[in-house]
């Protein structure tokens, strides 16, 4: 029996596929799901989501969101999601550098600190997924 994986962003359904395994970046650490996993829901950190289909790994950069599994069906409600092939590495590097520079100018008490730190994590995830 296979898992059904759907990745959805506010703009569109990014992916709908059957697979054997999904690994994701949870807010309390990375985790993996295979068939017949116990139902649960968790928040996602920006990072790399990997699914295995036919023994081959496929990578997506997710910008946070939520992950739910029940009855061998996984639904990822992601803030953003891009496949490795769709990522412009140079653009991701520029975004990382710009966000990191802005973050270095802020203190943790600054109200923009959390948003800028999330931008840094999203850009770093995109670079990692794209292999850059």
For each residue, the residues with C-beta under 8 A, 3 or more apart:
1: 35 36 72
2: 18 19 20 35 72
3: 18 19 20 21 22 33 34 35 72 73 74
4: 16 17 18 72 73 74
5: 15 16 17 18 19 22 51 74 76
6: 13 15 16 73 74 75 76
7: 13 14 15 16 49 60 62 76 78 81
8: 12 13 14 75 76 77 78
9: 12 14 78 79 80 81
10: 79
11:
12: 8 9
13: 6 7 8 16
14: 7 8 9 60 78 81 82 83
15: 5 6 7 60 81 83
16: 4 5 6 7 13
17: 4 5 51 53
18: 2 3 4 5 53
19: 2 3 5 22 51 52 53
20: 2 3 34 35 52 53 54 55
21: 3 32 33 34 51 52
22: 3 5 19 32 33 49 50 51 52 74
23: 30 31 32 33 49 50 51
24: 30 31 32 33 44 47 49 50 62 67 76
25: 30 44 45 46 47 48 49 62 125
26: 29 30 31 42 43 44 45 67
27: 42 43 44 45
28: 42
29: 26
30: 23 24 25 26 47
31: 23 24 26 42
32: 21 22 23 24
33: 3 21 22 23 24 37 69 74
34: 3 20 21 37
35: 1 2 3 20 72
36: 1 72
37: 33 34 40 69 72
38:
39: 69 70 71
40: 37 68 69
41: 66 67 68 69
42: 26 27 28 31 66 67
43: 26 27 64 65 66 67
44: 24 25 26 27 47 49 62 64 65 66 67 76 78
45: 25 26 27 64 121
46: 25 61 62 63 64 118 121 122 124 125
47: 24 25 30 44 61 62 121 125 128
48: 25 59 60 61 62 125 128 129
49: 7 22 23 24 25 44 59 60 61 62 76 78 81
50: 22 23 24 57 58 59 60
51: 5 17 19 21 22 23 57 58 60
52: 19 20 21 22 55 56 57 58
53: 17 18 19 20 56 58
54: 20
55: 20 52
56: 52 53
57: 50 51 52
58: 50 51 52 53 83 84
59: 48 49 50 83 84 129
60: 7 14 15 48 49 50 51 81 82 83 84 129
61: 46 47 48 49 80 81 82 84 87 122 125 126 128 129 130
62: 7 24 25 44 46 47 48 49 65 76 78 79 80 81 125
63: 46 78 79 80 81 118 122 125
64: 43 44 45 46 78 79 80 118 122
65: 43 44 62 76 77 78 79
66: 41 42 43 44 76 77
67: 24 26 41 42 43 44 74 75 76 77
68: 40 41 74 75 76 77
69: 33 37 39 40 41 72 73 74
70: 39 73
71: 39
72: 1 2 3 4 35 36 37 69
73: 3 4 6 69 70
74: 3 4 5 6 22 33 67 68 69
75: 6 8 67 68
76: 5 6 7 8 24 44 49 62 65 66 67 68 81
77: 8 65 66 67 68
78: 7 8 9 14 44 49 62 63 64 65 81
79: 9 10 62 63 64 65
80: 9 61 62 63 64 122
81: 7 9 14 15 49 60 61 62 63 76 78
82: 14 60 61 86 87 126 129
83: 14 15 58 59 60 86 87
84: 58 59 60 61 87 129 130 131
85:
86: 82 83
87: 61 82 83 84 92 126 127 129 130
88: 91 92
89: 92 93 126 127 130 131 132
90: 93 94
91: 88 94 95
92: 87 88 89 95 96 123 126 127 130 132
93: 89 90 96 97 123 127 132
94: 90 91 97 98
95: 91 92 98 99 119 122 123 126
96: 92 93 99 100 120 123 124 127
97: 93 94 100 101
98: 94 95 101 102
99: 95 96 102 103 116 119 120 123
100: 96 97 103 104 120
101: 97 98 104 105
102: 98 99 105 106 112 116 119
103: 99 100 106 113 116 117 119 120
104: 100 101
105: 101 102
106: 102 103 110 112 113 116
107: 110 113
108: 113
109: 113
110: 106 107 113
111: 114
112: 102 106 115 116
113: 103 106 107 108 109 110 116 117
114: 111 117 118
115: 112 118 119
116: 99 102 103 106 112 113 119 120
117: 103 113 114 120 121
118: 46 63 64 114 115 121 122
119: 95 99 102 103 115 116 122 123
120: 96 99 100 103 116 117 123 124
121: 45 46 47 117 118 124 125
122: 46 61 63 64 80 95 118 119 125 126
123: 92 93 95 96 99 119 120 126 127
124: 46 96 120 121 127 128
125: 25 46 47 48 61 62 63 121 122 128 129
126: 61 82 87 89 92 95 122 123 129 130
127: 87 89 92 93 96 123 124 130 132
128: 47 48 61 124 125 131 132
129: 48 59 60 61 82 84 87 125 126
130: 61 84 87 89 92 126 127
131: 84 89 128
132: 89 92 93 127 128
